[in-house]
Amino acid sequence: MTSRSPGYRPTDDELLDLVLSVVAEQGCGTVTMDQIVASGQVTKQTLYAHFGSKDGLLIRLVGREANLMRAIFDDVSMPENLDLNDPTASLSAALEPFFNHAAARPLGMQLLADSTAPRVPGFDEQVLTDAVSRIMSIFQLGDPAQDEAAAHRRLLLATMSARAIMSGVLTAITHHIDPAVAVRTCATFIIAGVSAAYPAALPTDS
């Protein structure tokens, strides 16, 4: 850590910032406390004092990233001025905050995608699926409250689209792809899939 006054006590967030990179790079399932403190920026004693154990540290670390991402998901909605002639642009606008957040916090995104990371209550793939399901209101799939087939279509599209979005985000941060390019490509892929599977799903001017 940078030089501080003798009585300075680091905050939990400062400590989490210090350990994020090594945990994300090593993986939650294999990282050790020795690896975490190897940089010399923080001691085991300090981490144990703040988080109690390695598991406690990992839960707090993953939980923080999950809360940040959850806030993005909770705000996902289609733009008010929906361009019926360009649904890809509208979908891109809805997904842009997610891709931008992932680009700004690639290590956090990598951590959330780690299959060995501790599961955080209230945050899993269903959160993304639910957010995408709200986006699916752009498509004319019938009323899911009245039509079971429409409900199934929306669920299938939301689940498959959520997987495509997550794959797109991870590919973008791994290969340093411009978020604007990544989100437009992902939106184009989803719109093409929807229109191919359900030709009548896209809104029209008529």
N, C-alpha and C positions, 0 to 999 in steps of 0.2 A: 504494500500500500504506500501511497505517497506520505511524505513526512507530515506528522501531525503533532499537536501539543501533547505533552506527557499524559494528560488526563483524558485525552480524546477517546471516545468509545464509538467504533464504527456502527452504522445502522445495519439492520438486516439486509436492506436493499443494496447497500454498498458491498457487503460480503457476497451476496448473490451475484452481483455484477462481476466480481473477481473470479468466481468459480464457474461461471456459465460456460466459458469457452472450453475448458478442459473436460467438463462433464459432457457437453454436447459432442465433442470430438471423440472421447473415449467410449461414450455410451453409459447409460445408467446401470446397466447390468454388469459391467466389468470395471468401471472406474473405482479406484481405491482412494482412501483418504490420503495416502502417501502421494499419489499422483496429484490430487487436488491441491496439496500444500507445497508441491515441489517447486513452484515458482518463487517461494519465499515471501509472497505478498501477504500471506495470512497463515496463522498457525492452527494446528489441530485444537489446541486449547480454546482459542477464540471461537472456532466453529462449533465445538461441543457446547460451549457456554451459551451460544445463541440458538442452536438448533437441536441439541441433545444427543444426536447420533447422525450417522451418515444417512440413514433412511429419513430422518427428520429433515435433514438438509435437502435431500432430493425431492421430498414431497413439497417443501416450501418453494424450491426452485421451479419445479414443473407447475405447481399451483399458480405462481406468479405469471408465468408465460400463458397459462391457460386462461387466467382472468383477463389478461390483456386481449387475447384472441377472442374470448367470449364477448367482450364489449363490442368488437368489430362485428361479430355474427349477429348480435342482438339488434344492431342498427341496420342490418342488410334489408333493403327494400328496393322495389323498382322506382326509378325516377318519376316524379310527378308528370313531367312532360314526355310521355312515352311516344317515341317516333314509330308509328306503325309500319312505316316504310323501311325502317332499318332496325329490326329487333336485336341484331348483333350489337349495334352501338348502345342500345338501352341495357342489354345484359352486361356489356363491358363496363358501363358506368356503375352498375350495381355491384360488380365484383371488384372494381378498381381499389377500394379501400383495403380489401383483404390482401390483394397482391402487393400493394404498397407497404402494408404493415409487415408482410413476410420479407420483403426486400430490405426494409429498415432493420429487422431483427431476424436475420437468417439463422443465427445460432439458436434462438428461441424456437423458431419453426422446426429446425432440425431436432431439437429436444422433444417437441410435441409429437414428432413423427417416429420417435424411438420406441420400438415395440417393447423394450425392456423398461421403459420409464414407468414409475408408479402411476396408477390410474387415479385421476382426480375426480371426486364426486361432482356430478353436474357437467362434466366436460368429456365428451367422446365424439366419435364420428357422427353420432345422431344429432349433435348440435349443429354441425355443418349441414347435414341433411335437412334439418328443420329450416335452416336459413335459406337453403336452396329451394325448399318447398314453397316458401313465401314468394320467391322469385318466379316460380312456376305459374303464378297468377297471370303472367303475360300470355300464356298459352291457353287456347280454347280446348280444354280437355273435359269439359262437362263439370257439373257441380258435384264435388266429392261428398258433400253431405247428403245428396239425393241419389247418387249413382255409384254403386260399388265398383263398377268397371272404371269409372273416372277416377275414383280414389286410388285404385290399383295403378292406373297409368301415371298419376301424379307421383305416387310413391316410388315407382320404378324409375321414372325420369329423374326425380330428386336424388335418389341413391346413386344412380349411374353418373349423374352430373357432378355430385359431390366428390366421387372418386376421381373423375376427370380433373376437377378443379385442384384437388390435393396433389395429384400427380403433376399437374402443370406448375403449381407453385414450387414444389420440391425440385423439379427440373430447372426452373428459372433461377432459383437461388444457387443450385449446384453448379450451373454453367454460366452464371452471371448474365442472364438474359434480361434485357430491358423490361421492367414490369409492364409498360404500355404495350410492348410487342406480345408479351406472354398472355396478358389478359385478353387482348383482342383475338389471339389465336385460339385460346381456350373457349371464348364466347362463340367464335365461328364454328368450332368443333361441336359444341353443344347444340347450337341452332340447327346445324346441318343434320345432326342425329335426330333431333325432334321432328324436323320437317320430313325426314325420310321415313321415320317410324309412323308418324301421324300427320299425313299431308294436310289435314284440315285444322291442325292445332294452332297454326300461326294466325294472328289477327289480321284482318283485312280492312280496307276502307269501306267496303260495301256493307 
